[in-house]
Amino acid sequence: MPIDTSIILSTYNAEEWLEKVLWSYTVQSYPNFEIVIADDGSNETTKQLIERFRKITAFKIKHVWHPDRGFQKSEILNKAILACESDYIIMSDGDCIAREDFVEVHVKYRNHGYFLSGGYFKLPMSISKDISKEDILTGRCFNLDWLKSKGLKTTFKNSKISAKTWKALLLNKLTPTSPTWNGHNASGWKRDILEVNGFDERMQYGGQDRELGERLVNLGIKGKQIRYSAICLHLDHKRGYKNQESIEKNRAIRKKTRDEGLTTTDFGINKVSTHKSF
């Protein structure tokens, strides 16, 4: 069957995590997808990992890379969007292990005029390290009892793992969390993403994903909540790229987007000529 879904995974020098994530896509219940890896300047080891997976997996893997110039995730994501060959795009990260029905859920609930907003279940570093290839291929790492045996604490957030079928649908409706575009788990139509001109490349860490979603909403595209249905495990990692300056700059850009109802950006996939200095 032809590819009808593109999955963008962002990464940067995190081969151990990316390998675990790629294994999770080899056991997806819905097979008609390609993987587009948005690589923000990783070294040769990441390239070698991707080449190895190309030889052992049935799905197509594209590697979209640019040289390391600091945190330029928005820019590499825009390049990855253009590389997607299907009409529908799921975005996640190279540190998010997808449950076997992850792609199937996104495909099941996709609908024109909407984007889908998923969530993630954050793991501590100890469990992130402990998860093996076999744990992923068997789906054991999504078993709440197994996670607790590895030291997972009991909290209300565990319902993201334990909720099934009707309970997950009910929680999707009852959650007070608004459906936003989340870089770790969201999807939408490529034409809608292109119409809002992709990500604002002025934005570094801190809300650049949500700002894209805010322009989609301003365009008339509604968010639909699937945070309890489309499940991924977020592997722990340090955030050395996080800084207050970029967060404040991004907040100002988001405020302007919301206050003025902007549906596009001059700093996205297509650059406006008056801003060549950027």
C-alpha positions as CSV (number, residue, x, y, z in Angstrom):
1,M,0.0,0.0,0.0
2,P,1.2,3.5,-0.7
3,I,2.5,5.8,2.0
4,D,-0.2,8.0,3.4
5,T,1.4,9.3,6.6
6,S,4.8,11.0,7.3
7,I,6.3,10.9,10.8
8,I,8.8,13.6,11.6
9,L,11.2,12.8,14.5
10,S,13.5,15.5,15.7
11,T,16.9,14.6,17.1
12,Y,20.3,15.9,18.1
13,N,23.2,13.7,19.1
14,A,21.0,11.3,21.1
15,E,21.7,8.0,19.3
16,E,20.8,5.8,22.3
17,W,17.4,7.3,22.6
18,L,16.8,7.5,18.8
19,E,17.5,3.8,18.4
20,K,14.9,2.9,21.0
21,V,12.4,5.2,19.3
22,L,13.0,3.7,15.9
23,W,12.5,0.2,17.3
24,S,9.0,1.3,18.4
25,Y,8.1,2.1,14.8
26,T,9.0,-1.4,13.6
27,V,6.0,-2.8,15.5
28,Q,3.3,-0.3,14.6
29,S,-0.1,-1.8,13.8
30,Y,-0.5,0.8,11.0
31,P,2.3,0.3,8.4
32,N,1.7,2.8,5.6
33,F,4.1,5.5,6.8
34,E,7.6,7.0,6.3
35,I,10.0,8.3,8.9
36,V,11.6,11.7,8.3
37,I,14.3,12.4,10.8
38,A,14.8,16.2,11.4
39,D,18.4,16.2,12.6
40,D,19.7,19.5,14.1
41,G,23.4,18.9,13.4
42,S,24.2,15.5,14.9
43,N,27.5,13.8,14.3
44,E,28.4,10.8,12.2
45,T,27.1,8.3,14.7
46,T,23.5,9.3,14.1
47,K,24.0,8.9,10.4
48,Q,25.4,5.4,10.9
49,L,22.5,4.4,13.1
50,I,20.0,5.6,10.5
51,E,21.8,3.7,7.7
52,R,21.7,0.5,9.8
53,F,17.9,0.9,10.4
54,R,17.3,1.5,6.7
55,K,18.7,-2.0,6.0
56,I,16.5,-3.8,8.6
57,T,13.2,-2.0,8.5
58,A,10.3,-2.1,6.0
59,F,9.4,1.6,6.1
60,K,11.3,4.4,4.3
61,I,13.6,6.6,6.4
62,K,14.7,10.0,5.3
63,H,17.5,11.8,7.0
64,V,17.2,15.6,6.8
65,W,20.3,17.2,8.3
66,H,22.0,20.6,8.5
67,P,25.3,21.6,10.2
68,D,25.3,22.3,14.0
69,R,24.7,26.0,14.6
70,G,23.3,25.7,18.1
71,F,19.6,25.1,18.8
72,Q,17.9,25.5,15.4
73,K,15.1,23.0,15.7
74,S,12.5,25.2,14.1
75,E,14.6,25.5,11.0
76,I,15.3,21.7,10.6
77,L,11.6,20.9,11.2
78,N,10.7,23.2,8.3
79,K,13.1,21.4,6.1
80,A,11.7,18.1,7.2
81,I,8.1,19.3,6.5
82,L,9.1,19.9,2.9
83,A,10.7,16.5,2.7
84,C,7.4,14.7,3.7
85,E,5.9,13.0,0.7
86,S,2.4,12.3,2.2
87,D,-0.5,14.7,2.8
88,Y,-0.6,14.0,6.6
89,I,2.2,14.6,9.1
90,I,2.7,13.3,12.6
91,M,5.3,15.1,14.6
92,S,7.2,13.5,17.5
93,D,10.7,13.5,19.0
94,G,13.6,11.1,18.8
95,D,13.2,10.6,22.6
96,C,9.6,9.5,22.5
97,I,8.9,5.7,22.2
98,A,5.6,5.1,20.4
99,R,3.1,2.5,21.6
100,E,2.2,0.0,18.8
101,D,-1.1,1.8,18.0
102,F,0.4,5.3,18.0
103,V,0.3,5.8,14.2
104,E,-3.1,4.0,13.9
105,V,-4.7,6.3,16.5
106,H,-3.5,9.4,14.7
107,V,-4.7,8.0,11.3
108,K,-8.1,7.0,12.8
109,Y,-8.9,10.4,14.2
110,R,-7.5,12.7,11.5
111,N,-10.0,14.9,9.8
112,H,-9.9,17.9,7.6
113,G,-10.2,21.2,9.5
114,Y,-8.5,19.7,12.6
115,F,-5.1,19.0,14.1
116,L,-4.6,16.3,16.7
117,S,-3.0,17.0,20.1
118,G,-1.4,14.1,22.0
119,G,0.5,13.9,25.2
120,Y,3.4,12.0,26.6
121,F,4.2,10.0,29.7
122,K,7.5,11.2,31.1
123,L,9.9,8.5,32.5
124,P,12.7,9.0,35.0
125,M,16.3,8.5,33.8
126,S,16.7,5.2,35.5
127,I,13.8,3.6,33.6
128,S,14.7,5.4,30.4
129,K,18.1,3.7,30.5
130,D,16.7,0.4,31.5
131,I,14.3,-0.1,28.6
132,S,15.7,-2.6,26.2
133,K,14.9,-3.5,22.6
134,E,12.9,-6.5,23.7
135,D,10.9,-4.4,26.1
136,I,9.9,-2.2,23.2
137,L,9.2,-4.9,20.7
138,T,7.0,-6.8,23.1
139,G,5.2,-3.7,24.3
140,R,6.2,-4.5,27.9
141,C,7.5,-1.0,28.5
142,F,3.9,0.3,28.2
143,N,2.7,-2.1,31.0
144,L,2.1,-0.1,34.1
145,D,2.9,-3.1,36.4
146,W,6.2,-3.6,34.6
147,L,7.0,0.1,34.9
148,K,6.2,0.0,38.7
149,S,8.5,-3.0,39.1
150,K,11.2,-0.7,37.7
151,G,10.6,1.9,40.3
152,L,7.8,4.1,38.7
153,K,6.0,6.0,41.4
154,T,2.2,5.9,41.7
155,T,0.6,9.2,40.6
156,F,-2.6,10.3,38.8
157,K,-0.6,10.7,35.7
158,N,-0.3,6.9,35.4
159,S,-3.8,6.9,33.9
160,K,-2.1,7.9,30.6
161,I,-0.7,4.4,30.5
162,S,-3.6,2.4,32.1
163,A,-6.5,4.1,30.3
164,K,-7.9,1.9,27.5
165,T,-10.6,2.3,24.8
166,W,-13.7,3.9,26.3
167,K,-11.8,5.2,29.4
168,A,-9.2,6.9,27.2
169,L,-11.9,8.5,25.1
170,L,-13.7,9.8,28.2
171,L,-10.5,11.2,29.7
172,N,-9.8,13.0,26.3
173,K,-13.1,14.8,26.8
174,L,-12.8,15.5,30.5
175,T,-9.2,16.7,30.6
176,P,-8.9,20.4,31.4
177,T,-5.8,20.6,29.2
178,S,-6.4,22.5,26.0
179,P,-5.5,20.7,22.7
180,T,-2.3,22.4,21.6
181,W,0.3,21.6,19.0
182,N,2.9,19.6,20.9
183,G,6.2,18.8,19.3
184,H,6.4,15.4,21.0
185,N,2.9,14.2,19.8
186,A,0.8,16.1,17.3
187,S,-0.4,15.7,13.8
188,G,-2.1,17.7,11.0
189,W,-2.5,18.1,7.3
190,K,0.6,19.2,5.4
191,R,-1.4,21.8,3.4
192,D,-2.5,23.5,6.7
193,I,1.0,23.5,8.0
194,L,2.3,25.0,4.8
195,E,-0.5,27.6,4.8
196,V,0.7,29.0,8.1
197,N,4.3,28.8,6.8
198,G,5.6,26.2,9.2
199,F,7.6,27.1,12.3
200,D,8.9,30.6,13.1
201,E,12.6,30.2,12.8
202,R,13.3,33.0,15.1
203,M,12.1,30.8,17.9
204,Q,14.5,28.5,19.8
205,Y,13.6,26.4,22.8
206,G,10.3,27.2,24.6
207,G,6.9,27.2,23.0
208,Q,7.8,27.2,19.3
209,D,5.5,24.1,18.7
210,R,2.6,25.8,20.4
211,E,3.0,29.0,18.4
212,L,2.6,27.0,15.2
213,G,-0.6,25.6,16.7
214,E,-1.8,29.0,17.6
215,R,-1.5,30.2,14.0
216,L,-3.4,27.1,12.9
217,V,-6.2,28.0,15.3
218,N,-6.2,31.5,14.0
219,L,-6.6,30.1,10.5
220,G,-9.7,28.2,11.6
221,I,-8.1,24.8,12.2
222,K,-9.4,23.3,15.5
223,G,-7.5,21.2,17.9
224,K,-8.8,17.7,18.9
225,Q,-7.6,16.1,22.1
226,I,-6.1,12.5,21.9
227,R,-3.7,12.7,24.8
228,Y,-5.0,9.5,26.4
229,S,-5.3,7.6,23.2
230,A,-2.1,8.2,21.3
231,I,0.6,7.2,23.8
232,C,4.3,7.7,23.8
233,L,7.0,7.4,26.5
234,H,9.2,10.4,26.9
235,L,12.8,9.3,27.7
236,D,14.6,11.6,30.2
237,H,17.4,13.9,29.2
238,K,19.2,17.1,30.1
239,R,18.2,20.4,28.5
240,G,21.5,22.3,28.1
241,Y,20.0,24.4,25.3
242,K,17.3,25.9,27.7
243,N,17.8,29.5,28.5
244,Q,15.6,32.3,29.8
245,E,16.5,34.7,27.0
246,S,15.0,32.4,24.3
247,I,12.0,31.7,26.5
248,E,11.2,35.4,26.9
249,K,11.7,36.0,23.2
250,N,9.4,33.2,22.3
251,R,6.7,34.4,24.7
252,A,6.7,37.8,23.0
253,I,6.3,36.2,19.6
254,R,3.5,34.0,20.9
255,K,1.8,37.0,22.5
256,K,1.9,38.9,19.2
257,T,0.5,35.9,17.3
258,R,-2.4,35.6,19.8
259,D,-3.1,39.3,20.1
260,E,-3.1,40.0,16.4
261,G,-4.6,36.8,15.3
262,L,-1.7,36.0,13.0
263,T,-2.1,33.1,10.6
264,T,1.4,33.1,9.1
265,T,4.9,34.2,9.9
266,D,7.5,36.0,7.8
267,F,10.2,33.8,9.3
268,G,8.9,30.4,8.3
269,I,9.4,28.0,5.4
270,N,9.0,30.9,2.9
271,K,11.0,33.9,4.0
272,V,9.7,37.4,3.2
273,S,12.3,39.3,1.2
274,T,12.2,42.3,3.6
275,H,13.7,40.1,6.3
276,K,16.8,38.8,4.5
277,S,19.0,39.9,7.4
278,F,17.5,37.2,9.7
